[in-house]
């Protein structure tokens, strides 16, 4: 997941002497990186975390596919790109 990788890149930039956290939870990665999140971004990270969980486990996949419409995907992809670009700008 691109957001997980960019959050780990951010963490590494400011913690060069230590390995990145071996977690996948976006909200926890952001908090461990001392990134100030507003409530909407916290909710978004929590939402994306649930997508990742649902896609990893077969029982959840079927439920996820039921509401993962083209519009749903487009809206979330746009937000993921926006957050990625914001995080990338903070690394440079």
DONUDO-159186 format. One record per atom (N, C-alpha, C, O): atom name; residue in three letters; residue number from 0; z, x, y. Coordinates in Angstrom, 1 decimal. Layout:
// DONUDO-159186
+------+------+------+--------+--------+--------+
| name | resn | resi |      Z |      X |      Y |
+------+------+------+--------+--------+--------+
|   CA |  ala |  NUM |      Z |      X |      Y |
...
+------+------+------+--------+--------+--------+
//
This chain:
// DONUDO-159186
+------+------+------+--------+--------+--------+
| name | resn | resi |      Z |      X |      Y |
+------+------+------+--------+--------+--------+
|    N |  unk |    0 |    0.0 |    0.9 |   -1.2 |
|   CA |  unk |    0 |    0.0 |    0.0 |    0.0 |
|    C |  unk |    0 |    0.0 |    0.9 |    1.2 |
|    O |  unk |    0 |    0.8 |    1.8 |    1.4 |
|    N |  unk |    1 |   -0.9 |    0.6 |    2.1 |
|   CA |  unk |    1 |   -1.1 |    1.4 |    3.3 |
|    C |  unk |    1 |    0.2 |    1.4 |    4.2 |
|    O |  unk |    1 |    0.5 |    2.5 |    4.8 |
|    N |  unk |    2 |    0.9 |    0.3 |    4.3 |
|   CA |  unk |    2 |    2.1 |    0.3 |    5.2 |
|    C |  unk |    2 |    3.2 |    1.2 |    4.6 |
|    O |  unk |    2 |    3.9 |    1.9 |    5.3 |
|    N |  unk |    3 |    3.3 |    1.2 |    3.3 |
|   CA |  unk |    3 |    4.3 |    2.0 |    2.6 |
|    C |  unk |    3 |    4.0 |    3.5 |    2.9 |
|    O |  unk |    3 |    4.9 |    4.3 |    3.2 |
|    N |  unk |    4 |    2.7 |    3.9 |    2.8 |
|   CA |  unk |    4 |    2.3 |    5.3 |    3.0 |
|    C |  unk |    4 |    2.5 |    5.7 |    4.4 |
|    O |  unk |    4 |    3.0 |    6.8 |    4.7 |
|    N |  unk |    5 |    2.2 |    4.9 |    5.4 |
|   CA |  unk |    5 |    2.3 |    5.3 |    6.8 |
|    C |  unk |    5 |    3.8 |    5.3 |    7.2 |
|    O |  unk |    5 |    4.2 |    6.2 |    8.0 |
|    N |  unk |    6 |    4.6 |    4.5 |    6.6 |
|   CA |  unk |    6 |    6.0 |    4.5 |    6.9 |
|    C |  unk |    6 |    6.6 |    5.8 |    6.3 |
|    O |  unk |    6 |    7.5 |    6.4 |    6.9 |
|    N |  unk |    7 |    6.2 |    6.2 |    5.1 |
|   CA |  unk |    7 |    6.7 |    7.5 |    4.5 |
|    C |  unk |    7 |    6.2 |    8.7 |    5.3 |
|    O |  unk |    7 |    6.9 |    9.6 |    5.5 |
|    N |  unk |    8 |    4.9 |    8.6 |    5.8 |
|   CA |  unk |    8 |    4.4 |    9.7 |    6.7 |
|    C |  unk |    8 |    5.3 |    9.8 |    8.0 |
|    O |  unk |    8 |    5.6 |   10.9 |    8.4 |
|    N |  unk |    9 |    5.6 |    8.6 |    8.6 |
|   CA |  unk |    9 |    6.5 |    8.6 |    9.7 |
|    C |  unk |    9 |    7.8 |    9.3 |    9.4 |
|    O |  unk |    9 |    8.3 |   10.1 |   10.1 |
|    N |  unk |   10 |    8.4 |    8.9 |    8.3 |
|   CA |  unk |   10 |    9.7 |    9.4 |    7.8 |
|    C |  unk |   10 |    9.6 |   10.9 |    7.7 |
|    O |  unk |   10 |   10.5 |   11.7 |    8.1 |
|    N |  unk |   11 |    8.6 |   11.4 |    7.0 |
|   CA |  unk |   11 |    8.4 |   12.9 |    6.8 |
|    C |  unk |   11 |    8.3 |   13.6 |    8.1 |
|    O |  unk |   11 |    8.8 |   14.7 |    8.2 |
|    N |  unk |   12 |    7.6 |   13.0 |    9.1 |
|   CA |  unk |   12 |    7.4 |   13.7 |   10.4 |
|    C |  unk |   12 |    8.7 |   14.1 |   11.0 |
|    O |  unk |   12 |    8.8 |   15.1 |   11.6 |
|    N |  unk |   13 |    9.7 |   13.2 |   10.9 |
|   CA |  unk |   13 |   11.0 |   13.4 |   11.5 |
|    C |  unk |   13 |   12.1 |   13.9 |   10.6 |
|    O |  unk |   13 |   13.2 |   14.1 |   11.0 |
|    N |  unk |   14 |   11.7 |   14.1 |    9.3 |
|   CA |  unk |   14 |   12.7 |   14.6 |    8.3 |
|    C |  unk |   14 |   12.0 |   15.7 |    7.4 |
|    O |  unk |   14 |   11.9 |   15.5 |    6.2 |
|    N |  unk |   15 |   11.5 |   16.7 |    8.0 |
|   CA |  unk |   15 |   10.7 |   17.7 |    7.3 |
|    C |  unk |   15 |   11.4 |   18.5 |    6.2 |
|    O |  unk |   15 |   10.8 |   18.9 |    5.3 |
|    N |  unk |   16 |   12.7 |   18.6 |    6.3 |
|   CA |  unk |   16 |   13.5 |   19.4 |    5.3 |
|    C |  unk |   16 |   13.9 |   18.6 |    4.1 |
|    O |  unk |   16 |   14.5 |   19.1 |    3.2 |
|    N |  unk |   17 |   13.6 |   17.3 |    4.1 |
|   CA |  unk |   17 |   14.0 |   16.4 |    3.0 |
|    C |  unk |   17 |   12.8 |   15.6 |    2.4 |
|    O |  unk |   17 |   11.9 |   15.3 |    3.2 |
|    N |  unk |   18 |   12.8 |   15.4 |    1.1 |
|   CA |  unk |   18 |   11.8 |   14.6 |    0.6 |
|    C |  unk |   18 |   11.9 |   13.1 |    1.0 |
|    O |  unk |   18 |   13.0 |   12.6 |    1.3 |
|    N |  unk |   19 |   10.8 |   12.4 |    1.1 |
|   CA |  unk |   19 |   10.8 |   11.1 |    1.5 |
|    C |  unk |   19 |   11.5 |   10.2 |    0.6 |
|    O |  unk |   19 |   11.7 |   10.5 |   -0.6 |
|    N |  unk |   20 |   12.0 |    9.1 |    1.0 |
|   CA |  unk |   20 |   12.8 |    8.2 |    0.1 |
|    C |  unk |   20 |   11.8 |    7.6 |   -1.0 |
|    O |  unk |   20 |   10.7 |    7.3 |   -0.7 |
|    N |  unk |   21 |   12.3 |    7.6 |   -2.2 |
|   CA |  unk |   21 |   11.5 |    7.1 |   -3.3 |
|    C |  unk |   21 |   11.7 |    5.6 |   -3.5 |
|    O |  unk |   21 |   12.2 |    5.1 |   -4.5 |
|    N |  unk |   22 |   11.4 |    4.8 |   -2.5 |
|   CA |  unk |   22 |   11.5 |    3.4 |   -2.5 |
|    C |  unk |   22 |   10.2 |    2.8 |   -2.0 |
|    O |  unk |   22 |    9.3 |    3.5 |   -1.4 |
|    N |  unk |   23 |   10.0 |    1.5 |   -2.3 |
|   CA |  unk |   23 |    8.8 |    0.8 |   -1.9 |
|    C |  unk |   23 |    9.0 |   -0.3 |   -0.9 |
|    O |  unk |   23 |    8.1 |   -0.8 |   -0.3 |
|    N |  unk |   24 |   10.3 |   -0.6 |   -0.6 |
|   CA |  unk |   24 |   10.6 |   -1.7 |    0.3 |
|    C |  unk |   24 |   10.3 |   -1.3 |    1.7 |
|    O |  unk |   24 |   10.9 |   -0.3 |    2.3 |
|    N |  unk |   25 |    9.4 |   -2.0 |    2.4 |
|   CA |  unk |   25 |    8.9 |   -1.6 |    3.7 |
|    C |  unk |   25 |   10.0 |   -1.7 |    4.7 |
|    O |  unk |   25 |   10.2 |   -0.8 |    5.6 |
|    N |  unk |   26 |   10.8 |   -2.7 |    4.6 |
|   CA |  unk |   26 |   11.9 |   -2.9 |    5.6 |
|    C |  unk |   26 |   12.9 |   -1.8 |    5.5 |
|    O |  unk |   26 |   13.4 |   -1.3 |    6.5 |
|    N |  unk |   27 |   13.3 |   -1.4 |    4.3 |
|   CA |  unk |   27 |   14.2 |   -0.3 |    4.1 |
|    C |  unk |   27 |   13.6 |    1.0 |    4.6 |
|    O |  unk |   27 |   14.3 |    1.9 |    5.1 |
|    N |  unk |   28 |   12.3 |    1.2 |    4.3 |
|   CA |  unk |   28 |   11.7 |    2.5 |    4.8 |
|    C |  unk |   28 |   11.7 |    2.5 |    6.3 |
|    O |  unk |   28 |   12.0 |    3.6 |    6.9 |
|    N |  unk |   29 |   11.4 |    1.4 |    6.9 |
|   CA |  unk |   29 |   11.4 |    1.4 |    8.4 |
|    C |  unk |   29 |   12.8 |    1.7 |    8.9 |
|    O |  unk |   29 |   13.0 |    2.4 |    9.9 |
|    N |  unk |   30 |   13.8 |    1.1 |    8.3 |
|   CA |  unk |   30 |   15.2 |    1.3 |    8.8 |
|    C |  unk |   30 |   15.6 |    2.7 |    8.6 |
|    O |  unk |   30 |   16.3 |    3.3 |    9.4 |
|    N |  unk |   31 |   15.3 |    3.3 |    7.4 |
|   CA |  unk |   31 |   15.6 |    4.7 |    7.1 |
|    C |  unk |   31 |   14.9 |    5.7 |    8.1 |
|    O |  unk |   31 |   15.3 |    6.8 |    8.3 |
|    N |  unk |   32 |   13.8 |    5.2 |    8.6 |
|   CA |  unk |   32 |   13.0 |    6.0 |    9.5 |
|    C |  unk |   32 |   13.4 |    5.8 |   11.0 |
|    O |  unk |   32 |   12.9 |    6.4 |   11.9 |
|    N |  unk |   33 |   14.4 |    5.0 |   11.2 |
|   CA |  unk |   33 |   15.0 |    4.7 |   12.5 |
|    C |  unk |   33 |   13.9 |    4.0 |   13.4 |
|    O |  unk |   33 |   13.9 |    4.3 |   14.6 |
|    N |  unk |   34 |   13.0 |    3.2 |   12.8 |
|   CA |  unk |   34 |   12.0 |    2.5 |   13.6 |
|    C |  unk |   34 |   12.7 |    1.2 |   14.1 |
|    O |  unk |   34 |   13.2 |    0.4 |   13.3 |
|    N |  unk |   35 |   12.6 |    1.0 |   15.4 |
|   CA |  unk |   35 |   13.2 |   -0.3 |   15.9 |
|    C |  unk |   35 |   12.2 |   -1.4 |   15.7 |
|    O |  unk |   35 |   11.1 |   -1.4 |   16.2 |
|    N |  unk |   36 |   12.7 |   -2.4 |   14.9 |
|   CA |  unk |   36 |   11.8 |   -3.5 |   14.6 |
|    C |  unk |   36 |   12.4 |   -4.8 |   15.3 |
|    O |  unk |   36 |   13.6 |   -5.0 |   15.3 |
|    N |  unk |   37 |   11.5 |   -5.6 |   15.7 |
|   CA |  unk |   37 |   11.9 |   -6.9 |   16.2 |
|    C |  unk |   37 |   12.0 |   -7.9 |   15.1 |
|    O |  unk |   37 |   11.5 |   -7.5 |   14.0 |
|    N |  unk |   38 |   12.5 |   -9.0 |   15.3 |
|   CA |  unk |   38 |   12.7 |  -10.0 |   14.2 |
|    C |  unk |   38 |   11.4 |  -10.4 |   13.5 |
|    O |  unk |   38 |   11.3 |  -10.6 |   12.3 |
|    N |  unk |   39 |   10.3 |  -10.5 |   14.3 |
|   CA |  unk |   39 |    9.0 |  -10.9 |   13.7 |
|    C |  unk |   39 |    8.5 |   -9.8 |   12.8 |
|    O |  unk |   39 |    7.9 |  -10.1 |   11.7 |
|    N |  unk |   40 |    8.6 |   -8.5 |   13.2 |
|   CA |  unk |   40 |    8.1 |   -7.5 |   12.3 |
|    C |  unk |   40 |    9.0 |   -7.3 |   11.1 |
|    O |  unk |   40 |    8.5 |   -7.0 |   10.0 |
|    N |  unk |   41 |   10.3 |   -7.6 |   11.2 |
|   CA |  unk |   41 |   11.2 |   -7.6 |   10.0 |
|    C |  unk |   41 |   10.7 |   -8.6 |    9.0 |
|    O |  unk |   41 |   10.6 |   -8.4 |    7.8 |
|    N |  unk |   42 |   10.4 |   -9.8 |    9.6 |
|   CA |  unk |   42 |   10.0 |  -10.9 |    8.7 |
|    C |  unk |   42 |    8.6 |  -10.6 |    8.1 |
|    O |  unk |   42 |    8.4 |  -10.9 |    6.9 |
|    N |  unk |   43 |    7.7 |   -9.9 |    8.8 |
|   CA |  unk |   43 |    6.4 |   -9.6 |    8.2 |
|    C |  unk |   43 |    6.6 |   -8.5 |    7.1 |
|    O |  unk |   43 |    6.0 |   -8.7 |    6.1 |
|    N |  unk |   44 |    7.4 |   -7.5 |    7.3 |
|   CA |  unk |   44 |    7.7 |   -6.5 |    6.3 |
|    C |  unk |   44 |    8.3 |   -7.2 |    5.0 |
|    O |  unk |   44 |    7.9 |   -6.9 |    3.9 |
|    N |  unk |   45 |    9.2 |   -8.1 |    5.2 |
|   CA |  unk |   45 |    9.8 |   -8.8 |    4.1 |
|    C |  unk |   45 |    8.7 |   -9.7 |    3.4 |
|    O |  unk |   45 |    8.7 |   -9.7 |    2.2 |
|    N |  unk |   46 |    7.8 |  -10.3 |    4.1 |
|   CA |  unk |   46 |    6.7 |  -11.1 |    3.5 |
|    C |  unk |   46 |    5.8 |  -10.2 |    2.7 |
|    O |  unk |   46 |    5.5 |  -10.5 |    1.6 |
|    N |  unk |   47 |    5.4 |   -9.0 |    3.3 |
|   CA |  unk |   47 |    4.5 |   -8.1 |    2.6 |
|    C |  unk |   47 |    5.3 |   -7.5 |    1.3 |
|    O |  unk |   47 |    4.6 |   -7.4 |    0.3 |
|    N |  unk |   48 |    6.6 |   -7.3 |    1.4 |
|   CA |  unk |   48 |    7.3 |   -6.9 |    0.2 |
|    C |  unk |   48 |    7.2 |   -7.9 |   -0.9 |
|    O |  unk |   48 |    7.0 |   -7.5 |   -2.0 |
|    N |  unk |   49 |    7.2 |   -9.2 |   -0.5 |
|   CA |  unk |   49 |    7.1 |  -10.2 |   -1.6 |
|    C |  unk |   49 |    5.7 |  -10.2 |   -2.2 |
|    O |  unk |   49 |    5.6 |  -10.5 |   -3.4 |
|    N |  unk |   50 |    4.7 |   -9.9 |   -1.4 |
|   CA |  unk |   50 |    3.3 |   -9.8 |   -1.9 |
|    C |  unk |   50 |    3.3 |   -8.7 |   -3.0 |
|    O |  unk |   50 |    2.7 |   -8.9 |   -4.1 |
|    N |  unk |   51 |    3.9 |   -7.6 |   -2.6 |
|   CA |  unk |   51 |    3.8 |   -6.4 |   -3.5 |
|    C |  unk |   51 |    4.6 |   -6.7 |   -4.8 |
|    O |  unk |   51 |    4.1 |   -6.4 |   -5.9 |
|    N |  unk |   52 |    5.7 |   -7.4 |   -4.7 |
|   CA |  unk |   52 |    6.4 |   -7.8 |   -5.9 |
|    C |  unk |   52 |    5.6 |   -8.8 |   -6.8 |
|    O |  unk |   52 |    5.5 |   -8.6 |   -8.0 |
|    N |  unk |   53 |    5.0 |   -9.8 |   -6.1 |
|   CA |  unk |   53 |    4.3 |  -10.8 |   -6.8 |
|    C |  unk |   53 |    3.1 |  -10.2 |   -7.5 |
|    O |  unk |   53 |    2.7 |  -10.7 |   -8.6 |
|    N |  unk |   54 |    2.5 |   -9.2 |   -7.0 |
|   CA |  unk |   54 |    1.3 |   -8.6 |   -7.5 |
|    C |  unk |   54 |    1.6 |   -7.6 |   -8.7 |
|    O |  unk |   54 |    0.7 |   -7.3 |   -9.5 |
|    N |  unk |   55 |    2.8 |   -7.2 |   -8.7 |
|   CA |  unk |   55 |    3.2 |   -6.2 |   -9.8 |
|    C |  unk |   55 |    3.5 |   -6.9 |  -11.1 |
|    O |  unk |   55 |    3.4 |   -6.3 |  -12.1 |
|    N |  unk |   56 |    4.0 |   -8.1 |  -11.0 |
|   CA |  unk |   56 |    4.5 |   -8.8 |  -12.2 |
|    C |  unk |   56 |    3.6 |  -10.0 |  -12.6 |
|    O |  unk |   56 |    3.4 |  -10.8 |  -11.8 |
|    N |  unk |   57 |    3.1 |  -10.0 |  -13.8 |
|   CA |  unk |   57 |    2.2 |  -11.0 |  -14.3 |
|    C |  unk |   57 |    2.7 |  -12.4 |  -14.0 |
|    O |  unk |   57 |    1.9 |  -13.3 |  -13.6 |
|    N |  unk |   58 |    3.9 |  -12.8 |  -14.2 |
|   CA |  unk |   58 |    4.4 |  -14.1 |  -14.0 |
|    C |  unk |   58 |    4.2 |  -14.6 |  -12.6 |
|    O |  unk |   58 |    4.0 |  -15.7 |  -12.3 |
|    N |  unk |   59 |    4.4 |  -13.6 |  -11.6 |
|   CA |  unk |   59 |    4.3 |  -14.0 |  -10.2 |
|    C |  unk |   59 |    2.8 |  -14.0 |   -9.8 |
|    O |  unk |   59 |    2.5 |  -14.7 |   -8.8 |
|    N |  unk |   60 |    1.9 |  -13.3 |  -10.4 |
|   CA |  unk |   60 |    0.5 |  -13.2 |  -10.0 |
|    C |  unk |   60 |   -0.1 |  -14.6 |   -9.9 |
|    O |  unk |   60 |   -0.8 |  -14.9 |   -8.9 |
|    N |  unk |   61 |    0.1 |  -15.4 |  -10.9 |
|   CA |  unk |   61 |   -0.5 |  -16.7 |  -11.0 |
|    C |  unk |   61 |   -0.1 |  -17.6 |   -9.8 |
|    O |  unk |   61 |   -0.9 |  -18.3 |   -9.1 |
|    N |  unk |   62 |    1.2 |  -17.5 |   -9.5 |
|   CA |  unk |   62 |    1.8 |  -18.3 |   -8.3 |
|    C |  unk |   62 |    1.2 |  -17.7 |   -7.0 |
|    O |  unk |   62 |    0.8 |  -18.5 |   -6.1 |
|    N |  unk |   63 |    1.1 |  -16.4 |   -6.9 |
|   CA |  unk |   63 |    0.5 |  -15.8 |   -5.7 |
|    C |  unk |   63 |   -0.9 |  -16.2 |   -5.5 |
|    O |  unk |   63 |   -1.3 |  -16.5 |   -4.4 |
|    N |  unk |   64 |   -1.7 |  -16.2 |   -6.6 |
|   CA |  unk |   64 |   -3.1 |  -16.5 |   -6.4 |
|    C |  unk |   64 |   -3.3 |  -18.0 |   -5.9 |
|    O |  unk |   64 |   -4.4 |  -18.3 |   -5.3 |
|    N |  unk |   65 |   -2.4 |  -18.8 |   -6.2 |
|   CA |  unk |   65 |   -2.5 |  -20.2 |   -5.8 |
|    C |  unk |   65 |   -2.5 |  -20.4 |   -4.3 |
|    O |  unk |   65 |   -3.2 |  -21.3 |   -3.7 |
|    N |  unk |   66 |   -1.8 |  -19.6 |   -3.6 |
|   CA |  unk |   66 |   -1.8 |  -19.7 |   -2.1 |
|    C |  unk |   66 |   -2.5 |  -18.6 |   -1.4 |
|    O |  unk |   66 |   -2.5 |  -18.6 |   -0.1 |
|    N |  unk |   67 |   -3.0 |  -17.6 |   -2.1 |
|   CA |  unk |   67 |   -3.7 |  -16.5 |   -1.5 |
|    C |  unk |   67 |   -5.2 |  -16.9 |   -1.2 |
|    O |  unk |   67 |   -6.1 |  -16.4 |   -1.9 |
|    N |  unk |   68 |   -5.4 |  -17.7 |   -0.2 |
|   CA |  unk |   68 |   -6.8 |  -18.1 |    0.2 |
|    C |  unk |   68 |   -7.4 |  -17.0 |    1.0 |
|    O |  unk |   68 |   -6.8 |  -16.0 |    1.4 |
|    N |  unk |   69 |   -8.7 |  -17.2 |    1.3 |
|   CA |  unk |   69 |   -9.4 |  -16.3 |    2.1 |
|    C |  unk |   69 |   -8.8 |  -16.2 |    3.5 |
|    O |  unk |   69 |   -8.7 |  -15.1 |    4.1 |
|    N |  unk |   70 |   -8.4 |  -17.3 |    4.1 |
|   CA |  unk |   70 |   -7.8 |  -17.4 |    5.4 |
|    C |  unk |   70 |   -6.5 |  -16.6 |    5.4 |
|    O |  unk |   70 |   -6.1 |  -15.9 |    6.3 |
|    N |  unk |   71 |   -5.7 |  -16.9 |    4.3 |
|   CA |  unk |   71 |   -4.4 |  -16.2 |    4.2 |
|    C |  unk |   71 |   -4.6 |  -14.7 |    4.1 |
|    O |  unk |   71 |   -3.8 |  -14.0 |    4.8 |
|    N |  unk |   72 |   -5.5 |  -14.3 |    3.3 |
|   CA |  unk |   72 |   -5.8 |  -12.8 |    3.2 |
|    C |  unk |   72 |   -6.3 |  -12.2 |    4.5 |
|    O |  unk |   72 |   -5.8 |  -11.2 |    4.9 |
|    N |  unk |   73 |   -7.2 |  -12.9 |    5.2 |
|   CA |  unk |   73 |   -7.7 |  -12.4 |    6.5 |
|    C |  unk |   73 |   -6.6 |  -12.3 |    7.5 |
|    O |  unk |   73 |   -6.5 |  -11.2 |    8.2 |
|    N |  unk |   74 |   -5.7 |  -13.3 |    7.7 |
|   CA |  unk |   74 |   -4.6 |  -13.3 |    8.6 |
|    C |  unk |   74 |   -3.7 |  -12.1 |    8.3 |
|    O |  unk |   74 |   -3.2 |  -11.4 |    9.2 |
|    N |  unk |   75 |   -3.3 |  -12.0 |    7.1 |
|   CA |  unk |   75 |   -2.4 |  -10.9 |    6.7 |
|    C |  unk |   75 |   -3.0 |   -9.5 |    6.8 |
|    O |  unk |   75 |   -2.3 |   -8.6 |    7.2 |
|    N |  unk |   76 |   -4.3 |   -9.4 |    6.5 |
|   CA |  unk |   76 |   -4.9 |   -8.1 |    6.6 |
|    C |  unk |   76 |   -5.0 |   -7.7 |    8.1 |
|    O |  unk |   76 |   -4.8 |   -6.5 |    8.4 |
|    N |  unk |   77 |   -5.3 |   -8.6 |    8.9 |
|   CA |  unk |   77 |   -5.4 |   -8.3 |   10.4 |
|    C |  unk |   77 |   -4.0 |   -7.8 |   10.9 |
|    O |  unk |   77 |   -4.0 |   -6.9 |   11.6 |
|    N |  unk |   78 |   -2.9 |   -8.4 |   10.4 |
|   CA |  unk |   78 |   -1.6 |   -8.0 |   10.9 |
|    C |  unk |   78 |   -1.2 |   -6.7 |   10.3 |
|    O |  unk |   78 |   -0.6 |   -5.8 |   10.9 |
|    N |  unk |   79 |   -1.6 |   -6.4 |    9.0 |
|   CA |  unk |   79 |   -1.4 |   -5.1 |    8.4 |
|    C |  unk |   79 |   -2.1 |   -4.0 |    9.1 |
|    O |  unk |   79 |   -1.5 |   -3.0 |    9.4 |
|    N |  unk |   80 |   -3.3 |   -4.3 |    9.5 |
|   CA |  unk |   80 |   -4.1 |   -3.3 |   10.3 |
|    C |  unk |   80 |   -3.4 |   -3.0 |   11.6 |
|    O |  unk |   80 |   -3.3 |   -1.9 |   12.1 |
|    N |  unk |   81 |   -3.0 |   -4.1 |   12.3 |
|   CA |  unk |   81 |   -2.3 |   -3.9 |   13.6 |
|    C |  unk |   81 |   -1.0 |   -3.1 |   13.5 |
|    O |  unk |   81 |   -0.8 |   -2.2 |   14.3 |
|    N |  unk |   82 |   -0.2 |   -3.4 |   12.5 |
|   CA |  unk |   82 |    1.0 |   -2.6 |   12.3 |
|    C |  unk |   82 |    0.7 |   -1.2 |   11.9 |
|    O |  unk |   82 |    1.4 |   -0.3 |   12.4 |
|    N |  unk |   83 |   -0.3 |   -1.0 |   11.0 |
|   CA |  unk |   83 |   -0.7 |    0.4 |   10.6 |
|    C |  unk |   83 |   -1.1 |    1.2 |   11.8 |
|    O |  unk |   83 |   -0.6 |    2.3 |   12.0 |
|    N |  unk |   84 |   -1.9 |    0.6 |   12.7 |
|   CA |  unk |   84 |   -2.3 |    1.3 |   13.9 |
|    C |  unk |   84 |   -1.2 |    1.7 |   14.8 |
|    O |  unk |   84 |   -1.1 |    2.7 |   15.4 |
|    N |  unk |   85 |   -0.2 |    0.7 |   15.0 |
|   CA |  unk |   85 |    1.0 |    1.0 |   15.8 |
|    C |  unk |   85 |    1.8 |    2.1 |   15.2 |
|    O |  unk |   85 |    2.2 |    3.0 |   16.0 |
|    N |  unk |   86 |    2.0 |    2.1 |   13.9 |
|   CA |  unk |   86 |    2.8 |    3.2 |   13.3 |
|    C |  unk |   86 |    2.1 |    4.5 |   13.4 |
|    O |  unk |   86 |    2.7 |    5.6 |   13.7 |
|    N |  unk |   87 |    0.8 |    4.5 |   13.2 |
|   CA |  unk |   87 |    0.0 |    5.7 |   13.3 |
|    C |  unk |   87 |    0.0 |    6.3 |   14.7 |
|    O |  unk |   87 |    0.1 |    7.5 |   14.8 |
|    N |  unk |   88 |    0.0 |    5.5 |   15.7 |
|   CA |  unk |   88 |    0.1 |    6.0 |   17.1 |
|    C |  unk |   88 |    1.5 |    6.6 |   17.3 |
|    O |  unk |   88 |    1.5 |    7.5 |   18.2 |
|    N |  unk |   89 |    2.5 |    6.2 |   16.7 |
|   CA |  unk |   89 |    3.8 |    6.8 |   16.8 |
|    C |  unk |   89 |    3.9 |    8.2 |   16.1 |
|    O |  unk |   89 |    4.8 |    9.0 |   16.5 |
|    N |  unk |   90 |    3.1 |    8.4 |   15.2 |
|   CA |  unk |   90 |    3.1 |    9.7 |   14.4 |
|    C |  unk |   90 |    2.4 |   10.8 |   15.2 |
|    O |  unk |   90 |    2.8 |   11.9 |   15.2 |
|    N |  unk |   91 |    1.3 |   10.4 |   15.9 |
|   CA |  unk |   91 |    0.5 |   11.4 |   16.6 |
|    C |  unk |   91 |    1.1 |   11.9 |   17.8 |
|    O |  unk |   91 |    0.5 |   12.8 |   18.5 |
+------+------+------+--------+--------+--------+
//
